[in-house]
Amino acid sequence: MNILIVEPYFTGSHASWAEGYREWSRHDVEILSLEGRYWKWRMHGGAVTLAARFIEEANLPDLILATDMLDLTTFLSLTRPRSSSVPTALYFHENQLTYPWSPDDRDVKKERDGHYGFINFSSAMSADRVFFNSRYHMGSFLTGLEVFLKGFPDHNELASVGLIEARSAVLPVGMDFERLESAAGEETVDAEPSRAPLILWNHRWEYDKNPGDFFRALYILEERGLEFEVAVLGENFKKRPVEFDEARERLGKRVVHFGFVEDFGSYARWLKRADIAPVTSNHDFFGCSVVEAIRCGCHPILPRRLAFPEHLPTELHEAYFYDGFDDLVSRLESAIANIADIRTASLKDHVAKYGWDVLAPIYDEEMEKIASG
């Protein structure tokens, strides 16, 4: 069958997901996309631009697979002469109902941020099937949607929450572990057993990833005289939390890398070299960067919240999940003190379930069900 992915925000994990499914699917997958910038404008205007391009396409797909960045209702209305008979699925990488916006965002300050959540709501109502990248994400969206709709004065359509839930399911993000491990190489830390433990940050440099707690924990360990280094990776922007530049100055020579790594091979090798990946995020609907670090052999220290508990089996939660900031610091200190044992352990097999080799057949089966009605 022919599947068309419609993605107005084609960058980062959105692009990796679309390209990965295209490569691993047994079906013919095409991508209709726009550059990954100006996300608010993409949610408003992306549907108009992509609708015009869709109408010009020669071939009609058997299924449209859109993402949460598309205003699906507008797209379908503008393409109705061609798309009326094509079934649709909607994939939520994130959603704007429960995403923790920065308090400094100008739309938040002007109390005009609700429309993006409404786009997600109406798109979910328009789709034949709705997929979320984690159980946590699906639950938080449905709960958040009910709260959102109750905020309207009348005809708030609360029954629509149940309608969306009935056609919703979880499809984790597929990841190309073969590419990641090939790029990381086969080098191990055994050749450098005495080197300082390397602590990793490989997330976006943004408010919702909570860099404040991450660096505050490192400052405490520094004051206690512990030996460690830190590699600060991840996508960063012109406007970024002040904690990053403060950390670079305060941690000094402990910072062995600071900044976005555009080359995927270099990024993968940093993950392979790193020892400990403490996570402090206040938001993650899935956490691709965390899964990548685990797959490359990092020892994760994870908060017992959000989507993270879904990554590891329950019997391992006591060993790898923390409760509160003091527990984070304690576990990080223990990991540094026991670095020899940390370097010989690996959780990579526990995240194998996210590999495209496992998930692509599941995706294909789900898409076939939708296309067959």
Summary of the structure (lengths in Angstrom):
residues: 373
radius of gyration: 21.6
end to end distance: 13.6
largest distance: 68.4
contacts: 1183
relative contact order: 0.12
helix: 51%
strand: 16%
